[in-house]
Amino acid sequence: MTSDPIQDEMRERIATARQATSPIFNDPDVLSNEYVPSKLIARYNQILEVLDIFLPTFRTGAKIRNYIILGPTGCGKTVVTRYVLRFVIDEITREAETAPPDKPAIHPIYILCRDNRTKIAILISIIASLDPKSKFVNRGIRHDEYVLEVVRLINRLNVSLVVLFDEIDQVDPAEMSDILYMFSRIQVNYQLVRGNYIAVIGITNRPKFHETIDIPTLSSFKTSLITFPGYSAPELTEILSNRVELAFQPDVVSQEILAHCAAWGAQESGDCRYALDLLWVAGMIAEQRGSAAIDLEMLEEAKDRAEVNSTIALIDKFALQLKQVVYAIMLLEEAYPLGKHTSGDIYRVYKELCAFRTMQSVTPRRLSDMLKELDYYQIVTTAIANRGRYGRTKEVVLNLETNKIKKLLQPQIDAGNNIRAKPFCQKALGTDQKTLD
């Protein structure tokens, strides 16, 4: 039987990889987002601020308050919170060994909202954390039944929950409003044992996250705020030096490379995650090329690759009609920042865009299907909203920065840069205000 040359090459590479030690990496996982170092650098005050959230329960057994932790991407919000959470869990476990059996315990739960974007997914995660052997988690029932199961488990285990929502802004705003309202009223509306409660810590990089939560929830769900600054270049240099020592073989990363990474990370609002990603990608390039070290050319190539966001690359592969829908949403976002755009407004701007380009437009029903597709890829978040006498409509929130979309799609849709967002949208909507569906 004739062998396949590509499969032969693949087998040879796998065999080599099994036998050889990487000349570049020692432990590349040290550069990942999931890695929590044993010692955190340049976040002493923030560690103590997050620890202060839990102190009331250690001091007097008092209820933990709700908090929002805010800061730019890559400033250490998640790693600090998980670092403190791990410490607190150890202390709670140690304390439980000598505590009276009837004393309520604290049960922290970490939920990555990017992977749990609905009420049901969140409630299932909570149930699974409280009872890993639960057969309740995949029954396809109404969300109230899941809530009752959470309450039953809290009462049975005699615990209070501290639910940490990482990237809390990734959950559909209507769904998160429902969750937060339910948690804030759980002792009133459900038979939760007196003294037990659910506290929430939300992590976000959106300063106006609270504007996405509905008014009844905000009046019931009270929060305090902790803010994180971005890292400075010297702080990033110290962090990167520490990680490089663990992640790479000796002499792979020079001080010059470290300095460039730190400077570029500082320019990106002090984004440590960005700087670590640069090092990882540059290391992969060096390994592929058989180099013994990372040079500046490799680092610059890594920087170019990092700027091509994977989601943006996905949009570039969309059919033209779907690109036009994305561009219409972007125009609405530019014209009316931080707004929730109705499907009707999107369709009107999209139709105006088709007329501008002398293209045939799709039907409203087809556009609705396109919005579902964009929601699936997490490019937008959609939710059904009740507009009273105006009926129900689909509201859409853009999850990407408009400048990234514009940089990609403007040469394809508006090469002459003739469209100005505000007047274009006003013309499409037939008014100087956004319309109701």
N, C-alpha and C positions, 0 to 999 in steps of 0.2 A: 504494500500500500504506500502511495506517495505521501511524503510528509509535507506539512504546511509550513513554509518558511517563517511566517509570522508567529505561529505557535511555537516553533523551535526556538525562535529568538526570545519569546516570552518565558519559556521554560528555563532558558539559560540565564536570563536576568533574575528570575526568582531563585534559582539555585545559587547564584552569586550573592544575592541579598541575604540568603540564609547563612552562608558561610562567612561573610565579611562583616567587619565592623565599619560603621559609617565613618568616613574621614572627616565629616563635618559635624554631625550631631552626636551628642552624648545622650540627652533626654529631651527631645523636642516638645514633649507634653508640658514642660515647664513654661513654654511660650503660649499655651492655650488659654482661652477665657475661663476654663473650668478650674485651672490651677489656683490653689489658695496657699501662698507661701507661709512658712512657719513664723516669719517676721515680716511685718509690713513697714515700708519705708515712706516717710513724709506724710503719714496719716495719723499721727499720735492724737491730735485733738479730735479728729473725726471718729476714731475708735472709741474714745471716751464719751463723745456725744451719743453714739449709737448704743453704747453700753448703758447710758443713763435712761434709755427707754425701758430697760428691764429692771432697774434698781428698785422701783416701788414694790415689786412683788417679793424681792429679797428682803427689803427693809421691814415692811409691815403686812405683806400679803395683799397690798392694794392692787386695784385693777390697772393694767397697762393701758396707756392711752394710744390712740391711733396716730400714726406719723406718716408723712410723705418725705422721702429722701430725694432731693433734687440736685442735679448737677449735669454738666456736659458729658457727652460720651467719653468713656475711657478715663474718668477721673477717680475711679476706685470705689464707686458706690456699692457695686455688687460684692467685690472682693472683701471690702471692709465689713459689710453687713454679714456675709457668710462667715468671715473670720470670728466676729463677735458672737454670732449665732452658735457656732461650734463650741466656743468657750462657755457660753451660757448653758448649752445642753449638758456639757460635762459637769458644770456646777449643780444644775438641777438634778442630774442623776446621782451625784454624790450626796446631795442634801436629802434625796428621797430615801436613802438607806436608813436614815435615823429619824425621819419625819413621822408624826402620828399617821396611822393608816387612813384617818378620815380627813386629812388636810388636802384640799384641792391642789393638783399639780398643774404646771404650765407645760403645754405641748406645742412647741414651735413647728410650723410647716412651711417649707420653701416651695413656691410654685413659680415656674418660668412661664409667664403669660404668653410668650410667643408660641409655646407648644400647647397652651390651654386657653383658648380664645372665647369660650362660651361658658355660661352658667353651669351647664351640665358637666363639662370637662373639669371645671374648678371643683364642683361638689364631689365628683368622682375621685379627684386627687386627694381631697380632704378625707373622704371615707377610707381610701386605700392606705393613707398614712395612719389613721386611727386604728384600722383593722386590716392588716395586710392580707389576711385570709378571707376577707369578706367576699361573698358571692353576690353581693348586691350591685356591684359596680357596672355591670353591662346588661341591665334588664330593660332598657329602653322605655322607661316610665316617665311620668310627669315630674317636673323639677321639684314640686312640693314634696314628693315622696323621698327624694334624695335629701332634702332639707330635714325632714323628719328623722331620717336615718342618721344624719350628722348629730342632731340633738339627742337621739337615743344613745349614740356612742359616747357623746360628751357626758351625759348623765351616768351611764354605766361605768365609765372609766374615772369619773369625777375629776375632769381636767378642764382647764380653760385653754383656748387656742390663741396662738399668736401666728397669724397667717402672713407670710412675707410674699408679696406679689412683686416679682422682679419684672421690669418692663410693663408696668401696670397699664400703660397707655396702649398696649397692643391688643387689649380686650375691646370688643365692640362697646362703645360708650353706653348704649342702652343696657347691655348685659351687665357691665360693671356697675352701673347705677343701681340695678336691681340687686346685685350681690351685696354692695355696700349698705344699701337701705335695709336689706334683710338682716345682715349682721348687726346693724345698729339697733334694730328693733326685735332681736331674737328672743330676749327675755319677756317682752310684752306679748308678742304674737305667737310664741311657741312655748311649750312647757319645759323650759330650761331650768335646771336646778338652781336655786338662788345661790349666788356666790360664784357661779361659773359664767364665762363670757367669751366673746370672740373679739380680739383686737387685730387691727390691720396695720402692716407696714408696707407702704407702696414705694417702689423705686421707679423714677422716671427722669428723662432728660427734657421733658416738655414743661416750660415754666407756666403755661396756661392750661395744664392738665385739668385743673378743677373746673374750667369752663366747659369741658365735655360732659360733666356730671350734671344730672338734672337738679332743679331747685329743691324739690322735696327731699332728695337724698342729702344735699349739702346742708339743709337745715337740721337734719337728724344725725349725719355722720360728721362729727367734729374732728379736725386733725391739727397737729402741730407740725412744724416744718424744720427740717435739717438741710442745709445747703452745703454742697461740696464744691470747692474751686477746682479748676484744671491744674495740672502739674506744671511747674516751671521747668525750663531746660536743665538746670542743675539737678533738680529732683528726678527727672526722667533719666539723666545720666547715671545717677546712683542706683535707681531701680533696674535699669538695663544691665549695668555692670553685674549686679547680683544675679540676674536671670541668666546672663551669658555664661557665667562661671559654671552653672549647672546644666545649661541646655546644649552647649557646644564643646567640641574638643578644644584643647589648648591651642592658642595662637590663630584660631579661625577668624575671630572678630577683633580688629585692631581698635585703638582708641579713636582714630579718625572716623571709622565707621560708626562707632558708638556716638560720637559727637554729632554726626550728621543725622542719625536716627533721632536723637534727643531733640535736636533743633527742629526737625520736621514735625515731630510729635507736638512740640510746644506751639508751633504755628497752627496746628489743628486743634486749637482750644485746649492744649495741654493733654492730648489724647494718648494715654499710655498704651491702650489696646492697639491703636494704629501703629505706634512705634514697634511694638512686639510683633505685629503682623509683618511689618517690613523686614525685620530680622529673619523671621521664619521663611518668608518667600525668597529672600536673598540667599538663605542657606540652601533652600531647595535648588535654586539656580546654580549655585556653586557645586552642589553634589551632582547635578545632571551634567555639568561640564567637566567633571573630574578635577576640579580645582582644589587646592589645599586650603584656601582661605577665601573670604568674601572681599571683593574689591569694590571700589566706588561705582564702577559701571554696573555691576550686578545689583547694587543697592538702588541705583537710579532706575534700573529696569523693574525692580520690585515696586518702587514708588509708582511707576507708570501703570503697572498691573493693578495695584491697590486702588488707583483712581477709577478703574473700570469696574464699578460696582456690579456684582453678579445679577442683581435685579435689573439694573439698567441694561446689561447684556441680554437678559431675557426679553425685555421690551423691544430691543432692536430686532429680535427675531419674530415679533408679532406680525400678523397680516396688516396691511395698510389701514383698513377700516378700524381695527382695534387700536392702532397707533393714534388715529384721529380722535377716538374716544378719550384716550389718555391725555392727548394734547388739549382737548376741550375742558377736561377737569382741571388741568394745569392752568389754563387761562382763567377759569372761574376762581381758582385759588389765588392767582395773582391779583385779580380784580377785587376779590372779597376775601382777604386773608383770614385764616382760622375759622372759616365758616363751614357749616354742614350744607352741602350742595344737594338739592333734590334731583331725582332722576329726570324730572321734567325740565329743569334748568339745564342739566347736562345735555339733554337731547336737543334743546333749542340752540345751544352754542355749537354743538356738534353739527347740526343741520346748516348753520351759518358758515361753519368751517368747510363743509362739503360744497356749499354754493360758492364760497371764495375760491375753491380749487376746481370748480366745475366738475364735481364728482356726484354720482348717485348716492343718496344716503340710505341707510338701512331703516327698518321699521322700528317703532318704539319697543315692540316685543323683543326684537333681535338685540336692541341696545340693552334691554334688561338682562338678557342672557350674557352679553359682554361684561356687564358690571359684576355678575356672579363670577365670571372667569377671573376678572381682576381681583375680586375679593379672595378667591381661592389662592391666587399667587401673592396675596397680602400686599398688593400695590395700593388697594383702597380697602376701607372698612365700610360695610354697608349695614344699615339697620332700618327697620320699618318704624315710622313715627306716625302717631295719631295727630292730625291737624284739626281736630274738632269738626266744625261744619265743612271744612275743606276736604275731609276724608283722610285716608291713610296714604302715605307716600314713602318712598325709599329715600333715605338720606345717605349721603356718601361723603366720607372723609378721606383725603389723600394722605398716604403714609410716607411719601417720598418728598424730598426737597425739590421745589419747582425748578431751581437753576440746573439741577442734574438732568431733569427731563428735557428742559429747554435746550441744553447743550447737545443732547442726542437727537431730538426730533425736529428742532427748528430748521436745520439744513434740508430735511426731507419734506417738511410741510410748509414752511414759510421761509424759503431760501433768501428772499429779498428783504426779510425783516420788516414786512409791511404791517403786521398785526400789532396793535396796541391793546393790551388785555382789557382795560376798563371800558373804553368806548366800543370795542368789538363786542363785549358781553352785553353792554347796555343796548346796543343795536339788536342783538339776538333775542334779548329778553323783552324788548319793546318798552323798557322803562329804565329809570335811573336807580331802581331798587331791585333786589332779588325778588322773584315771584314766588308765590305759593302754588304748589301743585293742586 
